[in-house]
Structure formats: structure tokens, C-alpha cells
């Protein structure tokens, strides 16, 4: 593969694109460090002057923040567990078991990702209301899993197909059943794909807002994303505290991606060669 003729041009282009994507993040952090009376000045400041921790004190002093963070942690971990519990066997079945309609099922999973969450909110609310799952952790975990499960199956299916079938056949000859083949042979070979699916499921569960707002009637189980509404009042928005809280919420997301970046990138590309 030949090296690009103008590598500096590619570097400059990548830098500009990265800066464009990171600008909102920088502005969020900058607003959280700006004094409240200087946030909405006619001439926007690109750097906080002076730097203040007043907004973070307000955010950390909010009584529901700790509870909301705990709720988000429980919901996100539950989404990861339920997504992998359902997604790994389904992806394995679609990758290995020859059955009619498997192509249609993959197409259905692709189509299931198209509707926005607002389309699913009302039907899920009705179903969970009848099942008694509204305002519960299980209800929110199940709702968020409807967003993560199709993506997980689509990611894991080609990864599983890249595993050599001869290894599974040898395990079957040695007396290992299908569950044992999946747990002892296949899963150890597709750790990057599983970690990628788990990491992205955690990020989706952590950042989900709409289901937390519609399916949770009180702050008992509402995720931390819903807490951001508390800083938006009838007579104005507390931008400093809002941006400070948003920055605090983003820290776990950044940590998860930083820790598992290698696995996420490797997992998303692991099945790109074989179909």
C-alpha cells in the first residue's frame, strides 16, 4: 500500500474534523468553569476568566445527584448483562445454525435500529404499565435493551462467523454440547467483540434519556440524564450548573471508552473480512 502523497494534508483534515467534534465538549467544560454572571455575555469568551468552581459546588450540592448516578450505574450494568445474555446466543444461532428466515431476521434487526426512541416510548410505556414494570429498574433495563440488542447481534454475528468451524466440530466430537462449544470454544476467541458490545451497550444505557423520563415516574429509579432537567426552570436555565453536571456525567463515559478503546475498535472490525 502506497503512502499518501501529501500526508500533512490528511493530518490537517483529520485535526480539523476532530476539533469540530470536540468543540461542543470543550464549550461544555468551559461553561462549567465560568462564573454564572459571565456565561451569557454578548461577547462569548473562549476561555473562562476567572476560573471558578462555583458551578461544580452547585451541582455536587444537589441532593438527588448521588442517587441518580447510582441509578444510572445499575441501569447501565443491567443493560450490559441482559444484552449479552440475549445477544450472544442469538448471534451464534444466526451465524452457525442453518435455518430458514435467518437472512430476514438479520434484516429485521437492521430495520429495528431505524425508528427513533420516541416512536418506541409510547408502546413500551403501555406494555410495561400493564406488566407492572413502570418505575422499576427492570423496566428501564428492558427498554434500553431494545436499543442495544439489535446492534449487538449485528456486531457479534460476523465475529462469530470468523471463528473456524473446525474448532467447534472438534469440540462436538469430544462430547461437548452446543452450550459448551459456545462458552468454552467460541467466546474465548471473540473477547474483543464481546467487550466492544458490552462497552457500547454501557454507553447507550448511561446516556439514554427518553425512556428514563417516560418510564420512571419519580426520582427513585430515574437515571442521571433526567436530572439535567432540574436545572431548566420556568424562568430560566442554570447553564453553569447544567454544564458542570453534564461534565460530571461524561466522566464515566470517557473512562469506559479510554479503558476499552482497543477492544472496542478491534471488536468492531474483527468480523470485517469474513461475512
Secondary structure, 3 states (H helix, E strand, C coil): CCCCCCHHHHHHHHHHHHHHHHHHHHHHHHHHCECHHHCCCCCCCCCCCCECCHHHHHHHCCCCHHHHHHHHHHHHHHHHHHHHHHHHHHHHHHHHCCCCCHHHHHHHHHHHCCCCHHHHHHHHHHHHHHHCCCCCHHHHHHHHHHHHHHHHHHHHHHHHHCCCHHHHHHHHHCCCCHHHHHHHHHHHHCHHHHHHHHHHHHHHHHHCCHHHHHCCCCCCCCCHHHHHHHHEECCEECHHHHHHHHHHHHHHHHHHHHHHHHHHHHHHHCCCCCC
